[in-house]
Amino acid sequence: MSTTISTPSLAGQRNAFQGIEVEPSALPADPAAFDRALQQALTDWAAEGLLLVWIKIAKSQASHIPVAIRQGFRFHHSQPDYVLLTRPLVADPLIPPYATHYIGVGGVVVDANDNLLVVSETYRQDLNRPFWKLPGGLLDPGEHLVHGVQREVWEETAIKTEFGHLVGMWHGHQYFFGKSGIYVVFRLHPLTRAIVKDDQEIDECRWMPLAEYMTNPDVSDFNRAIVKAGIHAPALHVTTMNGYPSSERHEFFFPPTHVPPKIAGRP
């Protein structure tokens, strides 16, 4: 449980890492006043036995960033509207890193006639030939895997789908901006057939017979393997777990011991 900590200069909340998260609204508007307040607060917080200071500086107060840097703060991460900085008050406190991975999803969408929904993206290395892959993309912040893969398939192809099961995943490193990546593949069942491609991201989109896909020279071995797994591999279904009642925060994938509850997808 967080505890409010106030000094004559700044206020914040104690967090689980024995640090203080400075209240953004408590920052003085004037950089010089912020400099004085921060210097005094650092002395007070160290005397109280705190280990670490976290300060979130909004874009509108960007002039405060050099002040914090001069007083020993380091960049932790940034978002479009703020930057978060940390400042140890002792040697080597625990500072959890920011997000280390990108999470991508792909859908193996096969119709009743064994046709596979495939796309060739606009942004690809060789523009002289298609590169046939599964529709999919990166999750939005706070989005479930199930919802994310259905959304991506819808956005790229306008095909509505019903969730089937988890097929498998890929994990690799040195992805975007040096971060690691996880790619999760799902089996989906089409509810519609008429394709309307996303003209910005997708160059071509079509229903391709599975037999053609498995021998097409413009398909990678990796994509052939995950499609094969989507057709033949044992299924992992989304289900519930005792002690985790909120389906808004959690999703679990296990071999089915019962008919799993369906999670409503978003087109």
GUFIFI-71205 format. One line per 5 residues: for each residue x negated, y, z negated of N, C-alpha, C. Coordinates in Angstrom, 3 decimals, always signed. Atoms other than C-alpha are relative to their C-alpha. Layout:
BEGIN
X/Y/Z/X/Y/Z/X/Y/Z; ...
END
This chain:
BEGIN
-0.851/-1.192/+0.000/+0.000/+0.000/+0.000/-0.884/+1.238/+0.000; +0.805/-1.209/-0.086/-1.368/+3.392/+0.942/+0.306/+0.921/-1.167; -0.127/-0.951/+1.091/-1.939/+6.032/-1.716/-0.457/+1.358/+0.486; +0.373/-1.351/-0.399/-1.974/+9.764/-1.124/-1.150/+0.484/-0.854; +1.166/-0.552/+0.681/-5.321/+11.337/-1.999/-0.124/+1.448/+0.417
+0.107/-1.417/-0.308/-5.614/+15.089/-2.239/-1.262/+0.572/-0.625; +1.103/-0.786/+0.530/-8.615/+17.333/-2.669/+0.442/+1.459/+0.128; -0.367/-1.410/-0.211/-8.532/+21.101/-2.935/-0.059/+0.424/+1.458; +0.217/-0.403/-1.383/-9.436/+21.086/+0.746/+0.845/-0.773/+1.005; -0.692/+0.842/-0.967/-7.824/+18.137/+2.583/+0.770/-1.096/-0.729
-0.784/+1.089/+0.576/-5.292/+15.369/+1.965/+0.044/-1.158/+0.983; -0.092/+1.162/-0.857/-4.935/+11.845/+3.279/+0.546/-1.193/-0.749; -0.518/+1.235/+0.564/-3.855/+8.264/+2.653/-1.122/-1.021/-0.119; +0.953/+1.096/+0.161/-6.019/+5.496/+1.201/+0.494/-1.193/+0.811; -0.404/+1.161/-0.786/-6.036/+2.472/+3.500/-0.607/-1.279/-0.569
+0.421/+1.308/+0.502/-6.819/-1.241/+3.130/-1.510/-0.179/-0.007; +1.448/+0.137/-0.086/-10.520/-0.674/+3.861/-0.721/+0.911/-0.991; +0.536/-0.893/+1.031/-11.043/+1.535/+0.800/-0.525/+1.296/+0.606; +0.330/-1.256/-0.645/-11.176/+4.533/+3.046/+1.171/+0.937/-0.071; -1.076/-0.973/-0.042/-9.107/+7.641/+3.519/+0.262/+0.395/+1.443
-0.432/-0.477/-1.305/-7.140/+8.517/+6.621/+0.532/+1.418/-0.190; -0.347/-1.401/+0.208/-6.988/+12.306/+6.729/+1.307/+0.315/+0.720; -1.271/-0.409/-0.582/-3.528/+13.716/+7.347/-0.253/+1.063/+1.078; +0.286/-0.972/-1.063/-3.726/+15.468/+10.762/+0.591/+1.379/-0.256; -0.628/-1.298/+0.251/-1.324/+18.192/+9.653/-0.727/+0.794/-1.085
+0.731/-0.694/+1.062/-3.690/+19.003/+6.765/-1.242/+0.718/+0.515; +1.211/-0.612/-0.523/-6.491/+20.136/+9.075/+0.218/+1.504/+0.192; -0.113/-1.446/-0.247/-7.042/+23.909/+8.985/-0.076/+0.294/+1.487; -0.020/-0.336/-1.422/-6.380/+25.535/+12.328/-1.315/+0.585/+0.470; +1.254/-0.653/-0.365/-9.626/+27.534/+12.290/-1.166/-0.970/-0.164
+1.117/+0.935/+0.114/-12.749/+25.423/+13.045/-0.947/+0.319/-1.147; +0.896/-0.359/+1.103/-14.845/+27.372/+10.531/+0.606/-0.401/-1.343; -0.671/+0.416/+1.232/-12.259/+26.777/+7.792/+0.003/-1.518/-0.123; +0.054/+1.465/-0.004/-12.136/+23.099/+8.798/-1.386/-0.471/-0.418; +1.375/+0.353/+0.350/-15.931/+22.937/+8.504/-0.199/+0.070/-1.520
+0.160/-0.163/+1.445/-15.841/+24.261/+4.935/+0.832/-1.025/-0.778; -0.872/+0.942/+0.702/-12.901/+22.103/+3.889/-0.525/-1.428/+0.094; +0.495/+1.358/-0.199/-14.411/+18.954/+5.353/-1.249/-0.259/-0.837; +1.222/+0.160/+0.790/-17.772/+19.497/+3.678/+0.333/-0.252/-1.478; -0.396/+0.187/+1.396/-16.104/+19.839/+0.259/+0.711/-1.336/-0.198
-0.761/+1.241/+0.123/-13.767/+16.909/+0.874/-0.915/-1.220/+0.022; +0.924/+1.133/-0.059/-16.626/+14.562/+1.797/-0.679/-0.214/-1.350; +0.612/+0.108/+1.330/-18.298/+15.316/-1.544/+1.000/-0.575/-0.999; -1.029/+0.470/+0.935/-15.032/+14.757/-3.443/+0.323/-1.474/+0.219; -0.378/+1.383/-0.284/-14.180/+11.500/-1.674/-1.110/-0.976/-0.363
+1.111/+0.855/+0.401/-17.653/+10.060/-2.214/-0.016/-0.178/-1.521; -0.032/+0.071/+1.467/-17.351/+10.886/-5.939/+1.133/-0.901/-0.490; -1.119/+0.860/+0.376/-14.026/+9.011/-6.033/-0.250/-1.463/+0.327; +0.328/+1.381/-0.329/-15.715/+5.853/-4.721/+0.562/-0.506/+1.317; -0.478/+0.416/-1.313/-14.188/+5.836/-1.269/-1.172/-0.388/+0.897
+1.072/+0.542/-0.841/-16.179/+4.005/+1.407/-0.078/+0.628/+1.380; -0.069/-0.362/-1.406/-15.088/+5.586/+4.661/+1.078/+1.053/+0.208; -0.984/-1.022/-0.342/-13.251/+8.555/+6.171/+0.396/-0.175/+1.471; -0.542/+0.051/-1.346/-11.002/+8.396/+9.241/+0.684/+1.327/+0.280; -0.661/-1.248/-0.376/-9.984/+11.591/+11.017/+0.503/-0.111/+1.436
-0.603/-0.044/-1.328/-7.579/+11.779/+13.950/+0.139/+1.477/+0.382; -0.030/-1.393/-0.455/-8.070/+15.041/+15.867/+0.780/+0.074/+1.301; -0.869/-0.119/-1.163/-5.361/+16.008/+18.299/-0.691/+0.796/+1.115; +0.519/-0.720/-1.151/-6.093/+17.315/+21.778/+0.083/+1.502/-0.206; -0.184/-1.432/+0.231/-4.770/+20.705/+20.673/-1.036/+0.581/-0.955
+1.033/-0.454/+0.934/-7.548/+20.877/+18.042/-1.373/-0.543/+0.406; +1.256/+0.581/-0.492/-10.403/+19.634/+20.227/-1.227/+0.770/-0.475; +1.139/-0.786/+0.493/-12.617/+22.468/+18.924/-0.496/-0.504/-1.347; +0.422/+0.567/+1.281/-12.735/+20.552/+15.608/-0.972/-1.176/+0.177; +0.826/+1.193/-0.202/-14.570/+17.596/+17.180/-1.479/+0.281/-0.233
+1.420/-0.265/+0.286/-18.065/+19.201/+17.238/-0.277/+0.234/-1.490; +0.163/-0.221/+1.440/-17.541/+20.237/+13.601/-0.146/-1.341/-0.711; +0.058/+1.314/+0.629/-16.863/+16.642/+12.574/-1.291/-0.734/+0.363; +1.245/+0.663/-0.430/-19.814/+15.348/+14.610/-1.181/+0.530/-0.794; +1.113/-0.583/+0.769/-22.180/+17.764/+12.840/-0.004/-0.495/-1.445
-0.072/+0.480/+1.376/-20.966/+16.385/+9.519/-0.053/-1.529/-0.083; +0.300/+1.424/+0.069/-21.824/+12.798/+10.409/+1.064/-0.932/+0.529; -1.037/+0.869/-0.541/-18.657/+11.520/+12.081/-0.433/-0.579/+1.340; +0.273/+0.690/-1.257/-18.801/+9.054/+14.963/+1.319/-0.325/+0.690; -1.206/+0.347/-0.754/-16.326/+8.320/+17.740/+0.375/-1.455/-0.261
-0.522/+1.357/+0.142/-14.156/+5.277/+17.103/+0.789/-0.395/+1.249; -0.722/+0.215/-1.252/-11.666/+5.495/+19.984/+0.764/+1.273/+0.344; -0.793/-1.151/-0.427/-9.583/+7.944/+21.959/+1.214/-0.469/+0.774; -1.209/+0.169/-0.782/-6.159/+8.156/+23.536/+0.236/+1.323/+0.732; -0.184/-1.250/-0.754/-4.787/+10.776/+25.956/+0.253/+1.227/-0.867
-0.357/-1.169/+0.796/-3.604/+12.996/+23.090/-0.793/+0.150/-1.298; +0.801/-0.148/+1.217/-6.179/+12.415/+20.328/-1.314/-0.767/+0.119; +1.207/+0.787/+0.174/-9.616/+11.155/+19.337/-0.097/-0.345/-1.490; +0.162/+0.434/+1.386/-10.274/+9.139/+16.161/-1.483/-0.132/-0.299; +1.393/+0.039/+0.416/-13.581/+9.570/+14.338/-0.097/-0.615/-1.392
+0.233/+0.581/+1.318/-15.053/+7.758/+11.328/-1.311/+0.526/-0.562; +1.208/-0.480/+0.675/-17.616/+8.775/+8.740/-0.223/-0.853/-1.241; +0.274/+0.813/+1.183/-19.152/+6.231/+6.312/-0.417/+0.882/-1.181; +0.430/-0.659/+1.237/-19.554/+7.384/+2.710/-0.994/-0.861/-0.769; +0.998/+0.921/+0.553/-21.708/+4.348/+1.828/-0.677/-0.688/+1.176
+0.701/+0.704/-1.073/-24.106/+2.182/+3.807/+0.827/-1.179/+0.496; -0.617/+1.138/-0.686/-22.470/-0.211/+6.293/+1.369/-0.406/-0.537; -1.358/+0.426/+0.371/-18.786/-0.132/+5.313/+0.647/-0.759/+1.155; -0.724/+0.722/-1.040/-16.398/-2.393/+7.181/+0.852/+0.976/+0.807; -0.781/-0.842/-0.906/-15.045/-0.495/+10.213/+0.547/-0.908/+1.099
-0.547/+0.869/-1.042/-12.684/-2.646/+12.275/-0.126/+0.669/+1.369; +0.114/-0.597/-1.334/-13.363/-2.119/+15.987/+1.358/+0.257/+0.598; -1.234/-0.234/-0.739/-10.763/-0.755/+18.324/+0.251/-1.206/+0.900; -0.373/+1.124/-0.851/-9.067/-3.057/+20.851/-1.174/-0.448/+0.862; +1.139/+0.562/-0.721/-11.580/-5.390/+22.484/+0.384/-0.626/+1.337
-0.434/+0.738/-1.168/-9.453/-6.943/+25.243/+1.100/+0.728/+0.772; -1.159/-0.268/-0.829/-7.183/-6.194/+28.150/+0.790/-1.311/+0.118; -0.842/+1.185/-0.123/-4.219/-8.598/+28.359/+0.799/+0.098/+1.295; -0.741/+0.058/-1.259/-2.913/-9.521/+31.794/+0.887/-1.232/+0.047; -0.926/+1.115/-0.139/-0.054/-11.812/+32.806/+0.277/-0.245/+1.476
-0.360/+0.368/-1.364/+0.846/-13.675/+35.973/+1.129/-1.005/-0.015; -1.160/+0.882/-0.051/+3.971/-15.542/+37.043/-0.060/-0.975/+1.159; -0.179/+1.037/-1.016/+4.185/-18.860/+38.908/+1.500/-0.118/+0.231; -1.436/-0.057/-0.291/+7.600/-18.277/+40.489/+0.263/-0.900/+1.200; -0.265/+0.994/-1.052/+8.808/-21.287/+42.503/+1.501/-0.198/+0.117
-1.440/+0.175/-0.189/+12.258/-21.624/+44.048/+0.355/-1.472/+0.177; -0.482/+1.378/-0.089/+14.368/-24.739/+44.544/-0.524/-0.721/+1.237; +0.530/+0.608/-1.231/+12.804/-25.325/+47.987/-1.520/-0.043/+0.015; +1.457/+0.066/+0.148/+9.217/-25.320/+46.676/-0.720/+1.117/+0.750; +0.669/-1.191/-0.505/+8.406/-21.820/+47.892/-0.518/+0.808/-1.182
+0.670/-0.751/+1.059/+5.993/-19.777/+45.785/+0.010/+1.485/+0.328; +0.031/-1.455/-0.180/+6.306/-16.017/+45.321/-1.448/+0.473/-0.111; +1.398/-0.424/-0.026/+2.932/-14.492/+46.296/-0.098/+1.458/+0.447; +0.257/-1.385/-0.384/+1.491/-11.011/+46.716/-1.453/+0.136/+0.450; +1.351/-0.454/-0.331/-1.550/-9.435/+48.324/-0.062/+1.478/-0.361
+0.011/-1.343/+0.555/-2.501/-6.264/+46.480/-0.598/+1.016/+0.970; +0.536/-1.092/-0.813/-3.205/-2.916/+48.116/-1.476/+0.220/-0.285; +1.381/-0.257/+0.412/-6.429/-2.497/+46.151/-0.714/-1.336/-0.163; +0.737/+1.258/+0.007/-8.663/-5.463/+47.007/-1.312/+0.222/+0.738; +1.347/-0.209/-0.538/-12.243/-5.943/+48.143/-0.036/-0.019/+1.522
+0.032/+0.137/-1.456/-11.654/-7.060/+51.739/+1.365/+0.377/+0.567; -1.266/-0.476/-0.541/-8.943/-5.039/+53.470/+0.306/-0.585/+1.378; -0.206/+0.583/-1.316/-9.341/-7.003/+56.710/+0.796/-1.305/-0.043; -0.741/+1.247/+0.137/-7.542/-10.054/+55.318/+0.790/+0.053/-1.309; -0.755/+0.009/+1.251/-4.894/-10.742/+52.680/-0.731/-0.831/-1.062
+0.461/+0.849/+1.097/-5.746/-12.191/+49.292/+1.238/-0.362/-0.806; -1.273/+0.403/+0.579/-2.763/-14.188/+48.094/-0.172/-0.439/-1.442; +0.073/+0.283/+1.425/-2.264/-14.273/+44.354/+1.395/+0.065/-0.601; -1.280/-0.065/+0.695/+0.470/-14.371/+41.751/+0.363/+1.438/-0.333; -0.385/-1.319/+0.505/+2.497/-11.280/+40.932/-0.280/+0.081/-1.497
+0.311/-0.185/+1.419/+1.507/-9.846/+37.567/-0.793/+1.269/-0.216; +0.755/-1.204/+0.333/-0.468/-7.174/+35.790/-0.249/+0.091/-1.492; +0.336/-0.215/+1.394/-1.412/-5.682/+32.440/+1.236/+0.285/-0.832; -1.085/-0.287/+0.925/+0.867/-5.565/+29.426/+0.026/+1.477/-0.355; -0.148/-1.324/+0.589/+2.237/-2.262/+28.220/-0.247/-0.097/-1.503
+0.178/+0.038/+1.457/+1.405/-1.310/+24.598/+1.277/-0.444/-0.707; -1.129/+0.473/+0.777/+3.657/-3.167/+22.178/+0.940/-0.946/+0.731; -0.878/+0.844/-0.817/+5.056/-5.455/+24.876/-0.312/-1.472/-0.200; +0.161/+1.445/+0.082/+5.617/-9.202/+24.481/-0.493/-0.548/+1.340; +0.469/+0.656/-1.211/+3.967/-11.550/+26.971/+1.168/-0.373/+0.912
-1.153/+0.432/-0.795/+7.334/-12.928/+28.093/+0.630/+1.170/+0.739; -0.600/-1.167/-0.641/+8.806/-9.512/+28.739/-0.947/+0.594/+1.039; +0.971/-0.617/-0.890/+5.591/-8.298/+30.356/-0.085/-0.689/+1.345; +0.132/+0.706/-1.278/+5.356/-11.031/+32.988/+1.277/+0.159/+0.824; -1.236/-0.226/-0.747/+9.036/-10.658/+33.915/+0.067/+1.417/+0.560
+0.008/-1.390/-0.466/+8.637/-6.887/+34.158/-0.934/+0.168/+1.196; +0.972/-0.150/-1.091/+5.529/-7.136/+36.350/+0.497/-0.639/+1.295; -0.540/+0.643/-1.202/+7.156/-9.591/+38.737/+1.108/+0.858/+0.608; -1.077/-0.865/-0.483/+10.185/-7.316/+38.974/-0.554/+1.260/+0.663; +0.525/-1.246/-0.547/+8.134/-4.157/+39.544/-0.702/-0.200/+1.333
+0.764/+0.225/-1.233/+5.976/-5.705/+42.267/+0.841/-0.559/+1.140; -0.723/+0.721/-1.046/+8.592/-7.743/+44.109/+1.517/+0.190/-0.030; -1.443/-0.140/+0.209/+12.110/-6.851/+42.792/+0.696/-1.350/-0.162; -0.588/+1.310/+0.272/+12.622/-10.549/+42.005/+0.290/-0.109/-1.494; -0.362/+0.247/+1.388/+14.522/-11.180/+38.773/-0.288/-1.463/-0.329
+0.417/+1.350/+0.359/+13.349/-14.248/+36.869/+0.523/-0.400/-1.374; -0.279/+0.580/+1.308/+14.189/-16.533/+33.991/-1.291/-0.634/-0.503; +1.228/+0.544/+0.572/+11.370/-17.507/+31.636/+0.049/-1.522/-0.056; +0.116/+1.454/+0.082/+10.196/-21.105/+31.893/-0.874/-0.444/-1.153; +0.923/+0.409/+1.059/+7.079/-21.866/+29.878/-1.383/+0.578/+0.265
+1.394/-0.428/-0.134/+3.456/-20.946/+29.271/-0.785/-1.088/+0.719; +0.779/+0.940/-0.795/+1.066/-22.566/+31.746/-1.427/-0.114/-0.525; +1.397/+0.014/+0.423/-2.423/-21.582/+30.625/-0.541/+1.412/-0.058; +0.591/-1.329/+0.124/-4.864/-18.725/+30.214/-1.462/-0.020/+0.409; +1.409/-0.238/-0.338/-8.216/-17.324/+31.278/-0.536/+1.049/-0.968
+0.661/-0.971/+0.876/-10.654/-15.492/+28.989/-1.383/+0.284/+0.573; +1.293/-0.359/-0.573/-13.651/-13.576/+30.304/-0.509/+1.313/-0.561; +0.646/-1.185/+0.543/-16.024/-10.712/+29.590/-0.477/+0.914/+1.126; +0.438/-1.017/-0.952/-17.365/-7.571/+31.276/+1.102/+0.303/+0.998; -1.172/-0.347/-0.793/-13.911/-6.648/+32.515/+0.021/+1.514/+0.130
-0.066/-1.457/-0.126/-12.671/-3.038/+32.767/-0.775/+0.682/-1.133; +0.724/-0.833/+0.965/-15.013/-0.567/+31.040/-0.790/-0.829/-1.015; +0.822/+0.834/+0.866/-17.096/-3.399/+29.582/+0.773/-0.804/-1.022; -0.808/+0.771/+0.939/-14.188/-4.877/+27.606/+0.215/-1.416/+0.528; -0.352/+1.352/-0.402/-13.156/-8.516/+27.650/+1.429/-0.035/+0.516
-1.329/+0.120/-0.571/-10.048/-9.778/+29.389/+0.620/-1.360/-0.287; -0.776/+1.233/+0.133/-7.352/-12.384/+28.799/+1.122/+0.042/+1.026; -1.029/+0.105/-1.029/-5.053/-13.526/+31.605/+0.857/-1.212/-0.332; -0.914/+1.054/+0.425/-1.995/-15.573/+30.624/+1.000/-0.256/+1.121; -0.835/+0.378/-1.139/+0.011/-17.486/+33.228/+1.262/-0.708/-0.492
-1.285/+0.560/+0.392/+3.689/-18.400/+32.940/+0.739/-0.558/+1.203; -0.935/+0.507/-1.002/+6.149/-20.494/+34.911/+1.306/+0.766/-0.151; -1.253/-0.738/-0.017/+9.186/-18.438/+35.866/+0.909/-0.583/+1.076; -0.974/+0.495/-0.960/+12.387/-19.404/+37.675/+0.724/+1.181/+0.629; -0.621/-1.169/-0.647/+13.740/-16.958/+40.272/+1.519/-0.020/-0.134
-1.450/-0.177/+0.047/+17.263/-15.641/+39.850/+0.507/+0.717/+1.252; -0.333/-0.670/-1.257/+17.180/-13.661/+43.129/-1.051/-0.383/+1.036; +0.950/+0.371/-1.065/+15.424/-14.060/+46.502/-0.457/+1.184/+0.843; +0.325/-1.119/-0.887/+15.426/-10.698/+48.268/-1.178/+0.794/-0.553; +1.221/-0.686/+0.423/+11.955/-9.139/+48.069/+0.046/+1.473/+0.404
+0.249/-1.418/-0.282/+11.419/-5.394/+47.816/-1.327/+0.322/-0.678; +1.327/-0.130/+0.585/+7.708/-4.820/+47.337/-0.269/+1.417/-0.500; +0.493/-1.288/+0.495/+6.060/-2.036/+45.373/-1.014/+0.525/+1.017; +0.852/-0.485/-1.088/+4.551/+0.020/+48.214/-1.307/+0.608/-0.486; +1.238/-0.584/+0.505/+1.930/+1.589/+45.954/-1.042/-1.067/-0.327
+0.954/+1.010/+0.471/+0.348/-1.561/+44.507/-0.081/-1.229/+0.897; -0.080/+1.259/-0.741/+1.401/-4.329/+46.906/-0.013/+0.258/+1.499; +0.116/-0.133/-1.450/+0.322/-4.583/+50.539/+0.953/-0.955/+0.711; -0.896/+0.998/-0.576/+2.202/-7.791/+51.369/+0.577/-0.855/-1.129; -0.651/+0.861/+0.972/+4.639/-10.015/+49.510/+0.921/-0.949/+0.756
-0.832/+0.955/-0.723/+6.393/-13.192/+50.598/+0.216/-1.254/-0.833; -0.178/+1.356/+0.499/+7.779/-16.598/+49.704/-0.844/-0.917/+0.883; +0.900/+0.867/-0.765/+5.099/-19.107/+50.755/+0.203/-1.448/-0.435; -0.111/+1.407/+0.379/+5.587/-22.891/+50.881/-1.205/-0.447/-0.837; +1.083/+0.440/+0.881/+3.575/-24.546/+48.120/-1.101/-0.723/+0.764
+1.003/+0.746/-0.764/+1.855/-26.855/+50.583/-0.908/+0.942/+0.780; +0.816/-0.979/-0.721/+0.688/-23.855/+52.616/-0.935/+0.738/-0.950; +0.818/-0.731/+0.959/-0.550/-22.029/+49.539/-1.216/-0.819/-0.417; +1.086/+0.849/+0.498/-2.669/-24.986/+48.436/-1.117/-0.193/+1.020; +1.034/+0.162/-1.029/-4.569/-25.007/+51.745/-0.360/+1.316/+0.684
+0.220/-1.288/-0.648/-4.513/-21.320/+52.660/-1.414/+0.511/-0.291; +1.371/-0.477/+0.224/-8.065/-19.930/+53.178/-0.058/+1.335/-0.730; -0.023/-1.295/+0.685/-6.992/-16.599/+51.680/+0.514/-0.112/-1.433; -0.360/+0.271/+1.394/-6.299/-18.174/+48.278/-1.243/-0.507/-0.716; +1.177/+0.431/+0.756/-8.996/-18.608/+45.625/+0.261/-1.344/-0.681
-0.124/+1.267/+0.709/-9.698/-21.928/+43.912/+0.684/+0.201/-1.355; -0.613/-0.280/+1.297/-8.696/-20.322/+40.616/+1.516/+0.103/+0.135; -1.439/-0.152/-0.172/-5.266/-19.325/+41.922/+0.669/-1.315/+0.385; -0.563/+1.319/-0.314/-4.708/-22.766/+43.431/+0.121/-0.840/-1.265; -0.005/+0.810/+1.222/-5.599/-24.336/+40.081/+1.127/+0.399/-0.939
-1.037/-0.399/+0.946/-3.205/-22.219/+38.040/+1.397/-0.272/+0.546; -1.297/+0.368/-0.573/-0.353/-22.812/+40.476/+0.246/-1.497/-0.184; -0.132/+1.448/+0.214/-1.002/-26.554/+40.300/+0.358/-0.297/-1.450; -0.317/+0.181/+1.421/-0.979/-26.320/+36.506/+1.434/+0.420/-0.290; -1.367/-0.464/+0.211/+2.264/-24.364/+36.661/+1.051/-0.995/+0.450
-0.942/+0.997/-0.505/+3.899/-27.201/+38.573/-0.061/-1.292/-0.808; +0.180/+1.348/+0.549/+2.445/-30.239/+36.795/-0.399/-0.056/-1.470; +0.555/+0.092/+1.354/+0.896/-29.338/+33.421/+1.105/-0.033/-1.049; -0.974/-0.032/+1.101/+2.698/-29.955/+30.099/+0.336/+1.429/-0.392; -0.486/-1.352/+0.259/+4.766/-26.977/+29.057/-0.153/+0.389/-1.461
-0.069/-0.612/+1.322/+4.387/-24.703/+26.053/+1.132/+1.005/+0.037; -1.188/-0.843/-0.011/+7.654/-23.028/+25.197/-0.076/+1.064/-1.079; -0.083/-1.041/+1.021/+8.344/-19.821/+23.342/+1.018/-0.438/-1.043; -0.851/+0.474/+1.072/+9.869/-20.577/+19.952/-0.135/+0.893/-1.220; +0.043/-0.766/+1.244/+10.348/-19.303/+16.416/-0.911/-0.693/-0.998
+0.877/+0.536/+1.026/+8.221/-19.822/+13.329/+0.500/+0.457/-1.357; -0.433/-0.359/+1.343/+9.305/-19.950/+9.697/-0.958/+1.014/-0.614; +0.817/-1.039/+0.620/+8.095/-16.910/+7.809/-0.265/+1.182/+0.895; +0.181/-1.098/-0.951/+8.040/-14.735/+10.937/+1.342/+0.277/+0.663; -1.358/-0.142/-0.517/+11.645/-13.651/+11.394/+0.164/+1.009/+1.127
-0.181/-1.081/-0.955/+11.029/-10.676/+13.647/-0.471/-0.403/+1.389; +0.383/+0.287/-1.382/+11.116/-11.534/+17.335/-0.517/+1.241/+0.706; +0.538/-1.225/-0.578/+10.219/-7.889/+17.992/-1.509/+0.094/-0.196; +1.432/-0.099/+0.303/+6.750/-8.366/+16.466/-0.783/-1.237/+0.399; +0.723/+1.252/-0.191/+5.881/-12.002/+17.188/+0.619/-0.821/+1.118
-0.469/+1.049/-0.898/+6.130/-14.669/+19.858/-0.982/-1.159/-0.115; +0.804/+1.195/+0.195/+4.857/-18.247/+19.494/+0.249/-0.963/+1.145; -0.098/+0.963/-1.092/+4.160/-20.909/+22.129/-0.512/-1.351/-0.495; +0.345/+1.333/+0.465/+4.191/-24.594/+21.172/+0.642/-1.034/+0.912; -0.722/+1.064/-0.699/+5.046/-27.935/+22.748/+1.400/-0.117/-0.591
-1.379/-0.020/+0.502/+8.819/-28.236/+22.485/+0.331/-1.225/-0.849; -0.550/+1.068/+0.827/+10.179/-30.294/+19.591/+1.510/+0.120/-0.042; -1.426/-0.220/-0.145/+13.614/-28.873/+20.283/+0.171/+0.961/+1.167; -0.250/-0.963/-1.078/+15.244/-26.724/+22.927/-0.291/+1.397/-0.554; +0.362/-1.297/+0.579/+13.581/-23.344/+22.313/+1.032/+1.055/+0.319
-0.924/-1.084/-0.297/+15.679/-20.235/+22.022/-0.536/+0.852/+1.139; +0.405/-0.845/-1.113/+15.643/-18.051/+25.090/-0.218/+1.417/-0.474; +0.210/-1.414/+0.243/+14.216/-14.563/+24.925/+0.462/+0.754/+1.233; -0.554/-0.720/-1.149/+16.141/-12.184/+27.111/-1.085/+0.774/+0.709; +1.011/-0.714/-0.765/+13.937/-10.862/+29.890/+0.519/+1.343/+0.452
-0.343/-1.317/-0.551/+13.857/-7.347/+31.257/-0.369/+0.035/+1.462; +0.356/-0.094/-1.420/+14.030/-6.852/+34.999/-0.984/+1.114/+0.221
END
